[in-house]
Amino acid sequence: MNSRIKYILNILLPTLFIWILGYCISKQYNTPITQIILLPIFTVILYYIFIFFHEFMHFITARMLNIEVKGFCCKQINIYIYNNRYSITLKKTSSTSYDGCTYIKCDMIKNENDLINFRNKILLVSLSAPITNYLVTLILLYLNYSNNYQNILIYISIIISIILTVSATIGDIYTTYQYMTNRDFLINMLLDTDIISNSYNHSDAKEYLQKELIKSINILKNKKINTNDRYKLIGYKKLLYLCIIGEIKELDLELFINMKNKILSFGENSKLSNLDEVLKSNILVYSVLFYKFILKQPLEGEKLKEFCFKNKLIKKSDIKVLNNIKTLNDIDMEEKI
């Protein structure tokens, strides 16, 4: 499907749904036709408000726990903090793959005790927003059933609040569970927090986290991959990225060749046939860049790129990025890929 048509449909279909929903409930609230027409705009505004409030709760909780916070984002709206001054910037595309994100800098992590202590802080930060979402939903439900506050906007707010509360519960509580039970996931996410918040170059945790990441990845060298190793593969992607941008000086060549071949061999009969296609595509893109910039073997990189293009192993969005990368200076942050 043409990307422009897809973009139009992504706007048109939700708008039609909101108009139909608004028309169906308008009689109950005696809603003027102008409000129904403007309902999609009100819905978008309310959606942004709820996401902003959700991320703001993460932000406030982190500040209360004395965690350094660089800011937070709500879709394309970014709020940064520098020297206790706030700035707001707008971007054409979202800063992350999430609807919202809080930019946190890791505490100093030098050993396992430091890691556990910071993990416990992050657990509270993760849980604070969904708990608040539940409270907001309950308040809106009370207002809706109160005769003094019955309004179509309250009704729409309840729907949005319930949707975001459910998604936040699934997202944040699942993340909290992984923090508690999956050390690889925890290491990866903490490295992510420093990279996304632009704190990586002066992170007090990266040395320990990188060392633990390399330990975890080396376990995969001679081991058959199964579906439980997905977070190790995410770690391998991060290891390749950090190596390419020069933060890790060398990567075991045997490990690189081994992992590249394993990724290429994932097929329908593989134990990892359900591997996230985005993750697979990312690793192959980084492998091409690793050949080009680290091993200084551009011809091998081109062969791998052509093989991936021919067999549709790299996603279209990644193909565009890969074709645009000419030098190391073009690789400025992980979200480009």
N, C-alpha and C positions, 0 to 999 in steps of 0.2 A: 504494500500500500504506500502511495506517495506520502512523504513525511508531512507535507503541507496539509493534505487531506486529513491525515491522522491527527495533526495538531488542531484542526478545526473541529473534528469530531470529539476530541477530548474536552473541548470547551462547550460545544453545542449540546451533547447528550446530557451532561450533568445539569445544564441550564434548563433544558426541557423537563427533566425529572423534577427539578425544584419548582418550576412553574406548575406542573401537574399536581405536585404535592400541595403547593400553596393554594391552588384552586379548590382542591378537595376539602381542605380544612378551613377555607376562608369563610364559609357560611357560619361555622361555629363561633367565629370571633368577629363577624361583621366587618371583615377587612376590606378597605377601599381597593379598587382595581389598581390604583397607582402603586400601592404597597406590594401587591402581587407581582406587578411588572418589575419593580425594583428588588424583589426578593433575592434573586441570584447575587446581586451586589452586596446586599445585607449579609447573605450567607458567607460570602468570601471574607468580608470584614470580620464577622464573628469567628470564622475558622482561624484567621490570623491572630485574633485576640486570644483564643483558647490556646493556640500553640505558644504564643508569647508568654502567657501566664504559666504554662507548663514548664517552659525552659527557665523562666524567672524563678520558679520554686527550686529548680536544681541549682541555679546561680546563688540564691540566698542561702540555701542549706550549705553549699560549699564554703561560702564566705564565713558562715557561723562556725564551721569546723576548722577555720584558719587554713583552708586550701587556697592557693593562689589561683585566681580565675582571670583569664584574659578577656572574657566576654561571652556572648552567646548569640545565636542566630535564629531567625524565624524565616524559613524559606530564603528569599533573596535579601532580607533585611539583616544586617550585621551590626551588633553593638559591641564596641571594643573599649577596654579600659587601659589607660596608660598614665602612670603617675597620678592616680585618683581622678583622672579626667575621662569623661565618656565621649565617644564619637560614634556616629551612626553612618553607615555606608550602605548603598544599594548596589547589588550586582545583577547582571543579566541572567545568570543561572544560580541555582542554589549552591551554597558553599560546600555542602556535603550531600550524600545520598539520602539523608534523613530530612524530614520536614523541619526539624529543629535540632540544635546541638549546642552544648555548653562547652566552651573552650577552657579546659583545666590544665594547669601545669602540675606535674607529679611532684610530690614531696621528695626529699632526699631519701633514696633507697640504696643502702649499701649491703644489706644482708636479708635473710629470710624474715627476721622479726620486723624490719622496716616494711617489707613487702606486705606482711599480714596486717600491720597497723594501718597502712594506707588503704589496703583493700577494705577494711572495716569502715573507714571513713567514706569510701566510694559507695559502699552498700547503702549507707544512710542517704547519700546524695541521690542515688538511683531510685530509692523507694519514696522519697519525699514528694515528688511530683504526682505519681499515680494516686497516692493517698489523698492529696489535695484535690485531684480530679474527682474522686468519689464524693468528697464533701461539697464541691461546687455543684455536681449533678443533683445531690440531695436537696440543696438549697433551691435550685431551679425547679425541681419537681414540687417542692412546697409552694413556691410562688405561683406555679401553673394551676395548682389546685386551690389556691386562695382566690376568692372572688375579686379581690382588689387588683390583682396583677395578671389576669388572663389576657394574653396577647399572642398574636401569631409569631412574633419575634422570640418570645419566651419559649414557645413550642419548638421553633427551629433551633434555638439555643440548646434545648434539652437533647434533641436528636444529635447535634454536633458533639455535645458534651459526652453523651453515651458512647458514640463512635470513638472519640479520642480517648475516653477512659478505658474502653476495652482494648484499643490498640496500645495504649500506654502500659496497661497491665500486662499484656502479652510481651511487649517489647522490653520494658524496664525490669519486670519481675523475672522474665526469662534470662535477661542479662545478669541480674543479681544471682540467680541460681547458678549460672555458668561461672561467675566470679568465685562462688563458694566451692564448686565441684571440679572445675577444669582449670588447672594451673596454666596450661598453654594459652587458653582463652584470656586469662587475666594478664599474662605477660604481653600478649599482642595488643590488647585494648589499652594498656597503660602506655605502650610505645605509641599507639595511635593518638592518644590524648595529647602527647607532647608534639607529635608531628602536625596534627590538625591545628593546634593552638599556636603554631610557630614558636614553640618553646624548646624544640629539640636541640638546637645548637648550644644552648646553655642549660640543658637539663641536668639535674642532680641525680637522675635515676638511670640514664641511658646506659652507662657502663655496665651496671649490674644486670639490667634487663636484656641487653644485647648478649651478654655472656650466657645467661640462662636460655635465651632464644636459640643460640648456636648449639647448646647442649641438647635441647629438645629436637632440633632438626637433624642432628647427626644420628639420632636413633633410627631415623627413616632410611639411612643409607643402604643397609642390607636387610630391610624389613619389608614384607609385603604390605602394601597400603590397604587399609580397610576403611569403612565409612566412619569409624571413630577417630580417624586421623585428620579429619577436615581442618581442625584448628592448627595442626602442625603444618598443613599445606598453606594456610593463611600466613603462618609464621615464615614459611619458606619464601612466599611472595614478598614479605616484608624484608627478609634477609637479602634477597636479590636487589630490592629497591635501595636499601641502605648501602649495599656494596657499590651499586652503580653511582650513587651520589657522593661516594667517597668516605662515608662514615665508618664502614668496615673495610679494612685494607685488603683482605683476601678472603676468598671462599674456596673451600676444598673442591678442586676441579673434578675429582671422582664423584663427589656428591652432586655437583651441578649436572654432569653428564647423566648420572643415574636418575636424578629427579626429572630432567628434561625428557628422557626416554619413557619414564613412567607416565608422565603427563600425556605424551603423544600416544601412548598405548591404551589410554582409557577408551573403551568401546562399549558396545551394548552388553557384552558378556563380562565386562569388568565389574569387580566388587564396588567400584566407584562410578558406575554408569550414571548415578544420580548426582555426580559432582556438579556443583554450581557452575554453570557455563561461563559466568562472568569471572569467577576465580580462575578457571582453566585458561580463559582468554588472557587474563592479566599476567599469569605466570609465563605464558608463551611470549607475550610482548616483552616482558622483562628479560626473557632468555635471549631474544633477538638483540636487545640493547646490551646485554652482558657480553655476547659475542663481539659486538661492535666496539664498545668502549672499554671493557675490562680485558678481554682476551686479545683484543686488537686483531680479530679475525672477521672483517666485514663480509668476506665472501661466504663464510659459514652462516653468518647472520642473515644474509640475503637468501641463501638456500632454505633456511628454516622459515623465513618470512614467506617465501613463495610457496613452500609446502603447506603452510598454515592457511594462506589465502586460497589456494587451490582446493583444499579440503574443508574450507569454511570453519576452521578451528578458532579463528580470531573474530570477535564481534566487529560489526561495521564501525561503531563509534571508536573502537580501539585502532582500527585500520587507519582512520583519519589522523589520529594522534600520532601513531607510529610513523606515518609518512611525513608528518610535520617536524619530527624530532631530527635535527641535523647535528646538534652539538650537545654536550653535557649541560650547557647553560639553558637549553630548552626544557630540561627536566627540573621544574621548580617545586613541584609538590606532588604527592602521591595521587591526589584525586584527579589529576590530569588523565590517569590511566585506569 
